[in-house]
Amino acid sequence: MADITAAMVKDLRDKSGAGMMDCKKALNETGGDMDAALDWLRTKGLAAAQKKSSRTAAEGLVGVAVAGTKGAVVEVNSETDFVAKNDQFQQFVRDVVQIALASPNGGDIEALKGEAMPSGGTVADVLTNNVATIGEHQTLRRAKRLEVSKGAIVSYVHNQQAPGLGKIGVLVALESEANDEALQALGKQLAMHIAAAFPKALNEDDLDEAEIERERAIATEKAGESGKPADIIAKMVEGSIAKYRKEHALVSQLFVMDGKTKISDVVAKAGKDAGAEIKLVDYVRFQLGEGIEKEASDFAAEVAAASGVPQKQ
C-alpha cells in the first residue's frame, strides 16, 4: 500500500473540496493515485472536483486582440503575479498577441516563437531576455487564432489587469451578414457566458470521447449502487451522459444571464432580431494557469531561507 502523506491529503482536499477524512480514505482506496482518488470522491458524491478543476495554477497574463473578422489569444506564464504587473512583461504579451493576430500561423507556438518582434529579434529571443532582466522563469504557453469570412470576432477579458490583458480571455466567432452592432452585442454576451460557464466544446459531438467514457464509468458505478435492475441502471447511465453532454457543450448550455434559454436559441433570436442569420462557428477560452500543476510554497519561509534568518517555531 502506498504511503499516504498529509501533503497528498491536503492536495486532494484543495482539488476536490471534500473533507480531510474522505480525502484520506479516497487515497487509501486508490493506492495514492490522485486522479483515481478524485474519481472515487465524485463516485461517492463527496466532491465538486469538476467545478474546481479549472482553478488557476500558474501566474502571468492572457492577452487578446481583435481586428474585424480576425482575433487572437495567447497565454504567457510567469512564476509570480508580481510579474503580471510589470510593464516590460505586459508589453511582451501585447506584442505577441498582435503578432499572432497578424500571422496565419498565429496559433502555432513554435512558429510564433520564430516571428520578429517590433523591438528587434524573435519572440523567443525577447522572451529569453525578459527572463534574464526580470529575473523569473517565463513561458509562452499557448495561442489560438480565429477568423471568419464575414461577420465578427468578439473578445472579452475577465479580471482585466490592463486593456486586453487579464486572467481569462475569450474569443467568439460569429458568421453573419448582420450589422456589426448586433454582432458585437451578441458576441459580448456569449463571451461573458463562456468565461463563466466554461464549456468544453462547441457542440455535443465535439466533446472529448475519452472524457465521456470516464463519465460513463463513474455514472455506471454510482447507478450500480442503487441496487436497481440492469435495464434501469442502463437508462440511468445514459441519462447521466446526456446531461453531461448538454451541460458541457456551448450551444446546449443554459444562458447564464437568464438560466433557462439555450445558447443556440439565444443566437437564433439575435439573428431574427437583426434580420440576418447568425452562426456561432467557434470560440476559444483561455484561463490563466489552467491545467498547470503549481507547487504550494511558504513565501515567508522562502524569504527567511534566502536571508539566512531562522524562522520562529
PyMOL commands that set and color helices and strands:
alter all, ss='L'
color gray80, all
select helices_A, chain A and resi 6-16+20-29+34-43+49-52+81-84+87-102+109-113+123-134+180-197+204-206+209-224+230-248+250-252+263-274+299-307
alter helices_A, ss='H'
color red, helices_A
select strands_A, chain A and resi 59-67+70-78+138-147+151-158+165-166+168-176+278-287
alter strands_A, ss='S'
color yellow, strands_A
deselect
rebuild
show_as cartoon
